[in-house]
C-alpha cells in the first residue's frame, strides 16, 4: 500500500478545502459579516473533524468506502458507499465547471467551455491513475508555492485594505450569520469526509487525526482571512455581487507604478487547488467503485470515470449564475446528510462494534 507523510497529508487537505471556495463567491455571503459566517462554520465543524479522526483509528488503513463496508456490512455498506461515490462524482464535476466558468469569465471569453475543463480533467485523470503517493507528493510541492504566493499577495495587499468596509458588524443580527455558516459548513468544510481516502494511507495512521486537524485549521484560517481581505478591499456590496471576488480584489492591489496586475497569481493558486480537489474526488470515485463491485484494481476505471466527470461538468449547470444560486439555496441541504448525518451514524455503529471490544481486550 502507498504511504504518505503527515506533511503531505496536510498539503492535500489544505488544497482540497480551499479549492473553489476560496476564490469564488461564498454562496452563503452575508455582506460585511461574511467572514463571521465562515468562522462559525469552521468552529462548528471541529466536532465532526474529531469524529473523522476517531473513525480512522477504529478502522485503520481503511479508506471511506472500506470503513462503510467494515462497519455497516456488505449490503448496507455498498449502498451507502454508492451514495458517497455519487456525492464525490458530483463535487468533482462541479469543481471542473468552476474552472471552466472562471476561464470564460476572466480571460478566455471566446474559448469553448469544454477546452479548459478537458485540460484540467486530463491532469486529474493522470494524478488519480498514478495513485495516492504521487498525488500527495505533487500536493506537497504545490502547497509550498501556493502558501508563498498567498503570503506575498497578503503583504502587498495591506496598502489597499480599508478597515471601515468591515463595519458595521452584525448589522442584521446573528441569524443571517448562522444561515451563512450553515452553507459554509457544507461547502467546503463538510467535504473533509472525502479526504479519509487519502488519510488512510498515512504512515502512522494512529496519528492521522493530527494532520487532519492541522490541515482544516490552516484552510479555515485562509478562508476567514480571504473573506476579510476581499470585503475590506472591495466593500461588502461589491464583494457580494461578484462571482470571483478574490480575483477582483487582488487586481486592485498595486504598489506605486511598479507592482500591479498581480491577479494572475490568484489564478495560479486557483488552478493548483482545483487540480488537487478534482483528482481526490476522482480517486475516491474510482477506488470506491472498484471496492463496491469487487474489482481487482481501480486503475482500469479512472479514465472512463474521469471522462464521464468531464462530460457531466459541461451541463451540470446551465450558467454560472444558476450554479451560485443552487450552491446557496439547495446544496447545503443536499450535502448535510453526507457531511454530518451519515458520518455520525457510522461512528456510533463503529464504536458499538469495535470500540467496546478494544476496551474489553485492553
N, C-alpha and C positions, 0 to 999 in steps of 0.2 A: 504493500500500500504506500502511496505517496505520502510524505511527511513534510510539513511546513513549520517554520519557526513562529514564535509568538508575534514578532515584529511584522512578519509577512502577513499574518492573520489580521493584525491591526490595520495594515495598509489596505487590504481588501475591504475590510469593514468600513473604513472612512470613505474610500472612493465609491463604494456601493451606495452608501447612505446620502452622500452629498449629491450624487448623480444629477438628475434633472431638478430636484427640489431646490438646490442651491442657486440656480440660475433662472429658473422660470418663476413666474408669478405664483406666490403661495395661494392655493385655491381657497384657503380659509382666511385670506387677507383681511385684517381689521384696521387698516389705516395706520395711524401713528402707534397703535398698540399691537401691531403685527408681531413684533419681537417678543411681546409678553405671551402671545398665543403659542409661539414656538417654544418658549421657555417652559410653559405649563405642560405642553406635550412631552417635552424632554424629561421633565421630572416625573410625570405620570407614568412614563414607560419603564422607569427603573425597576419596579417590582416584577414586571414581566421579563425584564432582562435577566434578573436573578433566577427567574423560573427557567429560562432557556439554559442558563448555566447549570442548573440543577438537573435538567433533563440530560444534558451531555454527560454528567457524572453518573447518573443512573444507568445510562446506555452508552458506555464508552465505545469510541471508534465506530459509532453508527451515525449515518447522515440522517436527514429529516425523514425520508421515506423509510429508512431502516428502523428508526425509532418507532414510527407508526406501526410497522409490521410486527415489531417485537412487543410493543405494549398492547395493541388492540387486536392482535391475531391476524391470520392471513386474509380473512374475508373482509372484515370491517377495516382493517389496516389498508388493504388495497383500495377500498372505496374512498376513504379519506385521503389516501395518497394520490389518487387520481384527481381529487379536488385541488390539492396543493399543486400538482403538475399543471393543471389548467390555470391556476392563480399565477404561477410563475411565468407561464407561457404568455398570459395576458399582459403582465407587467413588462416583460421583455419587448413585446410588440408596441406597447405604449411608449416605452423609452426610445425605441427606434424611431417612432413617429415624432417624438420630441425633437430628435436630432434633425430629421428631415424638415420639419416646420421651422426650426431655428435657421437652418441654412437658407431656406427660401425667404425668410423674413428679413434677415440682416445682410445677406451678401449675394447669394446665387438666386436672384428673383426669377430668372427665366429658365433655370435648370429644372428638369422634371423631378418630382418628389422622390421617385424611386432611386435616382442616382446616388445621393448621399446616404440614403437608407441602406442600399446594397453595399456600399463601401464599408460602412460600419458593421453591417451584418456579417460580411465575409470575414472581417477581422475577428469578430466574436466567435464565429464557427471555428476558425483556426485555433483560438485560445481554448475553447471548450474541448476540442478534439485533443489538444496537447495535454490536457489534464490539470488537476488542481495545483500541482507543484509548479508548473510553468506559469500558470495564471497568477499564483502568489508571488513568484519572483518578479514577474512583469509589474505587478501592483507595487511591490517594494521600490522599484526603480521610478515608476511614475509618481509615487507618493512623495518622494523627495522633491521632484520638480514642481509638483502641484503646491506643496507647502511653501517652497521658496517663492514661487510666483505670488502666492497669497500674502505672504509677509511683505514683499516688496510693494505690491499694489496697496496694501493697507497703510504702509508708511507714507507712500506718495499721496494717498487719498486724504490724509489728515488736513491738508490745506483746503479741501473742498467741503469738509464737514460743517454743517450748520446745526448746532445742538437744538436751537429753538424749533426745528422741524419735528422734534420728538414730542413736543408739548401740544395740547395737554395730555397727560397720562390718565387713562381710564375715563375719558370724556363721556362715554356712553355706558359706563359701569362694567361690572365683571362678567356679565352673562355673554356678551359678544366675544370676549376673550376666551371664555371656556368653549364656546362653539367653534372658534377658530382653532383652539387647542385640540379639539376632537378630530378635526380634519388633519392637522399635522401629526397627531398620534398615529393615524393610519398611514399617512404619507408624509415623511418617509420612515419614521421610527419603527412602525409596526412591521415593516418589511424585513427587519432584522432576523425574524424567524427563518427566513430562507438561507441565511448565512450558516446555519448549522451544517449544511452540506460541505462547506469549506472548513469550518472549525472542527469537524470530526477528524480532520487529518493533522491536527496539531500534534507535535512530537510528545508533549506532556499533556495528555487530554484531561488529567485531573485538575490542571490549572487553566483549562480552556475558558472559564468564565472571566479570568483577569484580562486577557486581550480583548474579549468581547466588551467588557465594561469600559476599557480604555478607548477602544475604537468608537463606541457610541458616545462616550464623553467628548472626544475630540470633534466628532461630527456634529454633536449638539452645540458645542461652543461655536464652531464655524457657522452653523445655521443661524444662531442667535446674533452673532456679530454681523453677518452679512445682512440680515434684516435691519439691524440698527444702522449700518452704513448706508444702505440704499435709501432708507427713509430720511436719514439726516442730510444726505446729499440732494435727493430729488424732491423731498417733501412727500407727505402721505398721499395727497391727491394724485400726483403724477406717478409715484411708485405703484400705487394700487391699480392704475389704469394701463400699465404696460405689461406685455406678455413676458418680456425678458428684462426686468428692472436692473439686474446686476450688470448686464452688458451696457445699458444706457448710463448707469451710474458711473461705471469705470470710464466711459467715454468723456465724462465731464471732468475727469482728473487731468490737470496739466500743471506742470511746474515751469514757470516762465514761458519762454518760446521754444524751449529745447525738448522737454519731456512732455509729450502729449500723444493722443490717439493710441493709447495702450490697451484698448478694449480687446485687441487680438489675443492678449494673454488670457482673458476670461474665456474666450472661445476655445483656446487650447486646453484649459482646465476642464471645460465642459465636455470636450471630446474624450479626454482621458477617463473621466469619471463615468461617462455613459458607456464607453467601451467595456470597462470592468463590470458594470451593472448588467449589461446585456449578456456578457459571457457567463456570469454567475447564474443568471436565470436560465440560459440555455443549457448549462452544465447540469443544473437541478432537473430540468425537464427531461434531458437525455438519460441521466442516471436513474431518475425516478421511473421513467417508462420501462427501462431495462429491468429494474427490480420488480415492478408490478407484473410484468409478463415473463419473468424468469429467463431473461436473455443473458448470454454469457458476457457480452461486452456492450457497453453503452455507445462506443465509438461508431458502430455501424448505423446509429440513429442520428448522430449530430448533424450531418449535412442535410438530411431530409427535414428534420425538425427546425433547423436554422432557416432553411428556405421557406418553410411554412410560416415561421415567425415574421420573416421579412414580408411575405405576401400579406399576412393579416395586418401588419402595420400600415399598409397603404390605404386601407379602408376601415380601420377600427373606428376612426372618427372622420367626419366629412370635412372638418376645418379645425383650425387651432382654437377658435372661439368655442366651438362645441366641446372640445377636449377640456378646456379650462372650466366650463360650466359643469360638465359631468364630474370632473375631479372634485369640485366643491360641493355639489348637491347630492350625488349618488354614490361616488366611490367610497367615502368613509363608511357608509352603512354596508356596502358590499364587502369591504375588506375586513370589517371588525370581527366577524367570526373566524377568519383565518389568522388574524394577528393577536386575538385575545381569547375568544371562547374555546376554540379547538386546542390551543396550547395549554390552557388551564385544565381542560378535561383530560388531556393526555398526561399532564403532570400528576394529577390526582390518581389516575389509574396506575401510573408508573410507581408512585410512592407506595400504593397499596400492594402492588405485585413484587416490586424489587427493593424498595426502601426498607420495609419492615423486615424482610428476610435477611438483608445485610446486617441490620442491627441485631437480630437474633443470633446470627453467626458470630458477631463480634462479642 
